[in-house]
Amino acid sequence: MKFNGEILQLSRDISLLQFVQENKYDISKIAVELNGDIVPKTSYADVMLREEDILEVVSFVGGG
């Protein structure tokens, strides 16, 4: 899988929700694009990641 521009080997079947949680993302502060499409947060648990996927996770940072 390509994750944020880097090749990443998936060692097991994993849902998008599990992936972002295991990588310590705050779900309320990210947007996820999978294979060119934005994934609604309500779908994270239902989306299973595959080796051929391209995943981008963007974190929102406050500032001023």
Wavefront OBJ file of the C-alpha trace (Angstrom):
o trace
v 0.000 0.000 0.000
v 1.152 3.534 -0.609
v 0.603 5.619 2.524
v 1.305 9.357 2.404
v 3.739 8.780 -0.452
v 5.631 5.887 1.163
v 5.327 2.174 0.395
v 3.946 0.288 3.395
v 3.458 -3.469 3.643
v 0.225 -4.537 5.281
v 0.919 -7.468 7.573
v -2.754 -8.368 8.019
v -6.276 -7.427 7.035
v -7.072 -4.107 8.658
v -9.905 -1.618 8.483
v -9.268 2.040 7.859
v -10.515 2.781 11.397
v -8.019 0.336 12.933
v -5.211 1.751 10.791
v -5.749 5.369 11.809
v -6.189 4.419 15.465
v -3.037 2.270 15.502
v -1.117 5.153 13.915
v -2.294 7.500 16.695
v -4.379 9.833 14.532
v -7.110 11.892 16.199
v -10.062 10.986 13.986
v -11.738 14.326 14.651
v -8.715 16.155 13.198
v -8.016 14.231 9.984
v -9.294 13.810 6.467
v -8.670 10.583 4.564
v -8.373 10.065 0.827
v -8.368 6.496 -0.445
v -7.621 5.893 -4.112
v -8.531 9.473 -4.978
v -11.801 9.616 -3.039
v -12.488 11.266 0.318
v -13.713 8.675 2.827
v -16.493 9.811 5.186
v -15.621 9.251 8.832
v -18.782 7.170 9.216
v -17.298 4.638 6.757
v -13.867 4.147 8.367
v -14.865 0.923 10.156
v -16.342 -0.571 6.970
v -13.418 0.151 4.633
v -10.822 -2.622 4.468
v -7.373 -1.639 3.251
v -5.659 -3.592 0.458
v -2.064 -3.800 -0.770
v -2.892 -1.920 -3.996
v -4.497 1.054 -2.203
v -3.187 4.609 -2.178
v -3.977 6.198 1.174
v -3.447 9.828 2.156
v -4.143 11.057 5.676
v -4.128 14.804 6.281
v -4.098 16.231 9.793
v -5.641 19.612 10.550
v -3.490 21.876 12.697
v -4.784 25.011 14.361
v -2.754 28.148 14.391
v -2.853 31.792 13.859
l 1 2 3 4 5 6 7 8 9 10 11 12 13 14 15 16 17 18 19 20 21 22 23 24 25 26 27 28 29 30 31 32 33 34 35 36 37 38 39 40 41 42 43 44 45 46 47 48 49 50 51 52 53 54 55 56 57 58 59 60 61 62 63 64
